[in-house]
Amino acid sequence: MAQRNGAQRGAVKVDRPFSSSALRPSSSFKSRQPPPPSNVRRSCPSSLGAPDAYVSGRVRVAVRLRPRNTEELAADADFADCVELQPELKRLKLRKNNWDSDTYEFDEVLTEFASQKRVYEVVAKPVVESVLNGYNGTVMAYGQTGTGKTFTLGRLGDEDTSARGIMVRAMEDILANISPQTDSILVSYLQLYMEAIQDLLNPANDNISIVEDPKTGDVSLPGATVVEIHEHHSFMELLRLGEAHRVAANTNLNTESSRSHAILMVHIKRSISGRESDFSSENDTPHLSSTFNPPILRKGKLVIVDLAGSERIHKSGSEGHMLEEAKSINLSLSALGKCINALAENSAHVPVRDSKLTRLLRDSFGGTARTSLIVTIGPSPRHRAETASTILFGQRAMKVENMLKIKEEFDYKSLSRSLEIQVDKLIADNERRQKAFEDEVERITLQAQKRISEADRNYTEALERERMKCQMDYMESIKMLEEKWVTKQQKQGSNGFINGSHSGEGHVGYSSEEVLKLKDLLQNETRLRMAAEEEIANFNTRQQFSKSEAGGNADVFKLYKMLEDETHEKKKLEEEVVFLRSQLSQLTFEGGQARSCLDREGTRSVLTGTDSRLKDGGNEERASIANLHEQVGLHKILSLLESEDANVRMHAVKVVANLAAEEANQERIVEAGGLSSLLMLLRSFDDETICRVAAGAIANLAMNEANQELIMVQGGISLLAVTASDAEDPQTLRMIAGAIANLCGNDKLQMRLRSEGGIRALLGMVRCRHPDVLCQVARGIANFAKCESRASTQGTKTGRSLLIEDGALPWIVQNANNEASIIRRHIELALCHMAQHEVNAKDMISGGALWELVRISRDCSRDDIRALARRTLTLSPTFQAEMRRLRIEV
């Protein structure tokens, strides 16, 4: 009936008789007190502050009858079975002779037709459920050799799934009721052979010692191989490996008789969130239990024991080494029977140390485990004595009373680890927010100081203009007074000459009046001047006072800044509306004006045919532009880029940009000097539209590696950087960012890009905040980081990343989780490439990039980027040390 191929060894059966007299209630190994009532509640762990409590649980025994085999059908054809089963009454009758029989009652009586599923459900499933709830449990098979113990427990069911044994079905139930994220299953598979505990998963480990806890009395095997199980397939492979190493032999009673006791140990840890309702109701501080709710860890152990069968020497025919094996088997079974007999009779001494088998099963009989025993018997009357001994063994086992105890405790380690990760993340986030707040305060302060200084300068200039105006008015008034005085002097002189002395007296008096008036005017002008100087002094005092209060009135400046931002945004939107309207009118007017503009010069007639072709839509327009240089000549088109007429120049640069979009035309454009002409346009003209189209054409040409070096030689990098700093139109910035992003993909241009301001220009364009511009900036950063990573791997570059030195890391971290998927993909790729170089690790950790790398390794939608992030975090010692400190697992 066994399903293994082992070494050919022998065994001897030395059955000891069991007495049926005076069976008394049993006790545990430790305590001799009467068992507590059955309604005792299960215990909470001592760590929860509640006293230990136990639940009474008798050993449940089921009997299973094996059907007759081929040999018994032939030899016992004329004889009736020695047993008669009454499953509906849970009774078994053992015939003494044809007219007399003994009747026995069991917890379950399973006939020869009982399925493996029914056997599992009535014998083992209650034990498995108890183990999942935190109790220890044991399922054991006992019986004569060849009666189906291994078939009942260890059948794998490879050919017929309905024949799966208790081991396989128990693991299926366990895996179906645990969470792989929070729970764990550890399995050991052993055999007790010749009083030596051997590891079936590691045959070299053939003498494992038993360790007992002096405080609790728990038995453990620290030297045994322990395997963590995640799926059912791996458990089946483990069982096959163990069965292949288990010792078996051919005897007269069984062709594959087990020569050792097989023991499968399954340790289960389950995490349960929160306390249970019965415990929280007893707590005197309900507020504490509702606010602090750590997870509970329940630990259960399932032991499945396939005992070797008892046998008699004259029936099994064991000789030599097989005889020694049989002696060892029967001695261990005899020791087990003595212990159960002592427990059933409530003896003062239980001989658990007579055998290693009884030491291993110390918790199963009289201990704290829920135990189910299945005794297997055969129907043959020739083996009536062995059947009677097996039945009496089961009857004694039913008298044994175990005291079940749940094992659970608070999972403070898991709670602490989770809280530490959250605290570290909050600290890092708080540092980033604090830095951003300080930068914002500094920016607002600088802006306020700039505005104050500008207002001071404007006010000073206004006062200076007013002072100059006052001085000019003063000079004018003085001049007018002098002229009046001279005129009156002349009149007085003439009057005196005619009227004599009388008129002379009048002249003297009149001159005195004029002098007095002049003095009054001078005094008034002096007072006005002094008043102006006092106003200037007062203004300077107010300015100094306002500067001293600038730091204390941060809220006022912040509100003022918000108001100005709103005004600026409104103005910007109005400008965009005006710009869009102008573009619409330009596009409407462009078709009608193109021909008349081109007819002004004889050389401009080249574009007449081109203009008519550009009016066609769809694919005809693209084909016409692509073949334009073949019809009218590329050199003539390029010559029009230098035309003085703005419209002609505009149409010419659009044609060149469309031609540059085709890879086949790029080489001809460069050979004809088109690249130099486009760079000249960027350098010479301030027209936003021409710069945008020219930058787009340069971006198309920059897709070719040979053209990239020509752009660098002709100063294109610095020219693009200057244009980017002056441009405000998002489409222009997008074209320039695309050109620089293409240049960033060239390994040879890395240092030139930085020295000529290409990288800073690329980072400066994020001020636009337009998604298309940000996409090109992110692509350029990803290309640059990829080239740096490749150079570092080849050993041609050392030191920190140039991106980090230019201050790109904060923007990269900030946009690593951008809502736009294309921007997020480029940024994630750039972070992974930067992290591959170990010298960048510390800067990335301090900049908050480690959390983004961990997120990418877990949540990135692209498998290649997620795998690259995971590999980078795994291979970097610096990242590994930081993750160990933060207790982060990838």
MOHU-V185146 format. One record per run of one state. SS is the DSSP state (A for helix, B for strand, O for the rest). FROM is the first residue (numbers start at 1). TO is the last residue. If there is no record, write none. Layout:
BEGIN
ss: (SS/SS)
from: (FROM/FROM)
to: (TO/TO)
END
This chain:
BEGIN
ss: (O/A/O/B/O/B/O/A/O/B/O/B/O/B/O/B/O/A/O/B/O/A/O/A/O/A/O/B/O/B/O/B/O/B/O/B/O/A/O/B/O/B/O/B/O/A/O/A/O/B/O/B/O/A/O/A/O/A/O/A/O/B/O/A/O/B/O/B/O/A/O/A/O/A/O/A/O/A/O/A/O/A/O/A/O/A/O/A/O/A/O/A/O/A/O/A/O/A/O/A/O/A/O/A/O/A/O/A/O/A/O/A/O/A/O)
from: (1/46/49/55/59/60/67/70/76/83/87/91/96/101/106/108/111/116/133/136/145/149/155/161/164/166/177/184/194/196/200/211/213/219/221/227/229/232/246/248/250/257/259/261/273/277/283/286/292/296/307/310/311/313/317/321/345/352/355/356/361/369/379/381/398/401/405/408/411/412/500/501/549/554/599/603/615/619/627/628/643/646/661/663/672/674/685/688/702/705/714/716/727/730/745/747/756/758/769/771/795/802/806/809/815/821/836/838/847/849/860/863/876/877/887)
to: (45/48/54/58/59/66/69/75/82/86/90/95/100/105/107/110/115/132/135/144/148/154/160/163/165/176/183/193/195/199/210/212/218/220/226/228/231/245/247/249/256/258/260/272/276/282/285/291/295/306/309/310/312/316/320/344/351/354/355/360/368/378/380/397/400/404/407/410/411/499/500/548/553/598/602/614/618/626/627/642/645/660/662/671/673/684/687/701/704/713/715/726/729/744/746/755/757/768/770/794/801/805/808/814/820/835/837/846/848/859/862/875/876/886/890)
END
